[in-house]
Amino acid sequence: MTECTFERIEASAMWWALDSEPDFSRRLMEYLLRQNLRLQEDIIDLHFHSTEKRLARVLLQLADYCRCGNPQPIPIRVNQTVLASMISATRPRVSYFMNKFRRQGFIEYDRHGHVSVRNTLLSLLLES
């Protein structure tokens, strides 16, 4: 979704860094644990929540709700096909719920694919 660079690290160099750099080891472990937790949350979400709630959760994540407490415009262009693959749904289902969220005032989006998420979308997740 965004530009990035990959670096290959030889196994021996990684083992050396893990053994001799405690700060690096701690940060890597924190990252791996966060990723593991997120994967567990995704599996639970997929099995126990509706498509509507899964979409709401992904939109809040993309808007960085957890970090700043106040959702921001999603910094990347996201189309409905990408959103559908993120929540294991079809594009027509995502389209239906995106339009529903827009009518309810939870989100705004333009024809270029830029989406802004409002705090009120969180209320949808908190409903039983």
N, C-alpha and C positions, 0 to 999 in steps of 0.2 A: 504494500500500500504506500510505502514511502521509500525514498532512496536510502540505500544502506551499503555497507562494505563488509565483506566477510574476510576473516583471517583464519588461517589454519595453524593450529598449535600442535606440535609433536607431543606425543604422550609423555615422553621423558621430561620435556619442559613443563608440562602441566603438573606432573607429580612433584617436580622440584618446587614449583610455585606454591602448590598446596602444602608442602612440608615446610618451606622456608618463609612464606609470606602469610602470617596469620590474618592480617586484614583482608587480603585477597580471598583466603579460604572462607572467612566469615561472610564476606559479601556474596561469594558464589553460593554458599549454602543457603543464605537468606533468599537469594533469587530462585534457587531450585525449589525451596519450600513454598515460596509464593506461587510459582508455576504449578506445583503439585496441588496446592489448595484450590487454585483457579480451575484446574482440570476436574477436580472432585466436584466443585460447585457446578460446572458445566454439565457433568453427568447427572447430578441430582436435578438440575434445572430441566434437562431433556426428559427425564423420566416422570417428573411430578408436576411440571407447570405447563400451562397452555402456551400455544404459539404466541398469543398476545402478550403474555407476561415475559416470555423469553425475548421477544423483540424489544419490549420496554427495558429489560435489563441490559441488553446489548447496547441500546441507544444511550442509556445512562453511562455505561462503561466507556463508550466512545467519546462521550462528552466530558469524561474525566470527573464524574460526580464524586467518587470516593475521595479523590485527592483534595479537591478544593471545596467540596460541600455545596457548590453552586454550579450546576451544569452550564457549560459554555457551548458555543457553536462547535460542532464537530470539525476538527481542523483539516480533515481530508474529505475528498469527494467520495461519497459512498452511494452505490446504486443498489436497487432492490434485489438484484441477483446475488450480489455479494452478501447483503444482509440475510437473504434466504439461506445461503450456504452456511452462514455463521450460526443460524438457529435451527438448522435441519428442517427447513420448511420450503414450500414452493414460492416462487416469485409472486403469483397472484394472491397468495395468502398475505405476504408481506405488503403488497400494494393495498389490499383491503384494510389492514390494520394501520398502515401509515396514513391513509386517508381518514380513517376513524380518529386516530390521534390528532391529526390536523384539525378536524372538525371540533374535537373536544378541547382544543387549545393547548394540548400537551407539547406539540412540536410546530415548527414552521419550516418549510423548505421551499427552495426556488427551483426553477426549471433546469438549473445547472447541477442539481444534486447536492447543494449545500444545505445541511440540516442544522437547525438550532433546537435544542431541547430545553424545556422549562422544568423547574423543580416539581411542578404539579404531577409530572409523570411518575414520580416516586410513589404517589398515593395509589396508583394502579397496582404496584408491586406489593403494597402493604395490605391490600384487600384480601380477605380470606377466600 
